[in-house]
Amino acid sequence: MNQSFPYQLLNKTELITSINQLATQNIPFLLIIDYKAESGYVIPESAINHEFVRYAIGDELVTEKMENHQRPAWKPVPVSEDSYLRKFNFVVDNIRRGNSFLVNLTQPTLVHTNLNLNQLFQLGKAKYKLWLKNRFVVLSPESFIKIRDGKIYSYPMKGTIDASIPDAANLIMNDKKEQAEHATIVDLIRNDLSMVAHQVEVVRYRYIDKLHTNVGDLLQVSSEICGKLPGNFLPQLGEIIFKLLPAGSVTGAPKSKTLEIIEAAEGYSRGFYTGIFGWFDGQNLDTAVMIRFVEQQGNQLVFKSGGGITSLSNAQKEYNELIRKVYVPLY
């Protein structure tokens, strides 16, 4: 069998056309789009080859049990603190100049582990899982958008804390920086949804989920936003998705200028990291932001992570958060 990846990488125009055509015919498909919303894959259900691509979408899915495997080794080698500080200071300077209110700054971290991408997918426990052979694996807790019964939902996640810290829930809920960051993203996502839907409202504001990981439990703060789509939206599903990209929770606000700051600051290619993937079942759509992302680079595995920077951010805390997020949900 030909071992080359069997799916064609599509550009933005081709992605929109394919999505619209399949959605109009109520044909289920898998959708994968990169961070810059410039390229990706649309794979009809009938064309999915599990030798090359696997996915799972649902609440806390796990494919295999840890007991069947050796315990995972996991040693991150992050960028140096000095390197991160230079990027952080560049971002903060732009914020102080009024060019942005919030910038999501990310960096790659080399990881030494005894697990490969396929094993990470098999063992990972997450709401959204995606594996592309010899390319990357995603074990994401974060929804991008859901479309169900003519309504569109978004669940931006902003705010993470080690659950073992005494009074962790109260600390993160009352942290002024975290409050401001979350409010900014909720406002951005609400405005984004208003471009494609009406009667947009915040249904739940700043609720906490607990995430289990190979390095301990984390608390994650999210909100739920909902709006009503036009009556016959499926023929324009591609346009609806792309109007909302890149995802606000992994960029910042205002989005267009913040994207320029990210490009100048980060110094590496996100690629598919912080893009989106999801499943259309013929009527409804469920998509995820591609975080908790591990990429194959030659013989090495690279984990990409980051966090939101505001005028209230502390460089040491943000650097520590970047490192703390280098985990996989195995337990």
Secondary structure, DSSP 8 states (H G I E B T S, - for coil): ---S--S--EEHHHHHHHHHHHHHTT--EEEEE-TTSSEEEEEEGGG--TTTEEEEEEEEEESS-GGGS----EEEE---HHHHHHHHHHHHHHHHTTS-SEEEEEEEEEEEES--HHHHHHH-EEEEEEEETTTEEEEE--EEEEEETTEEEE--EEEEEETTSTTHHHHHHH-HHHHHHHHHHHHHHHHHHHTT-EEEEEEEEEEEEEE--TT--EEEEEEEEEEE--TT-GGGHHHHHHHT-S-GGGSEESHHHHHHHHHHHH-S--TTTT-EEEEE-SS-EEEEE--SEEEEETTEEEEEEEEEE-TT--HHHHHHHHHHT------
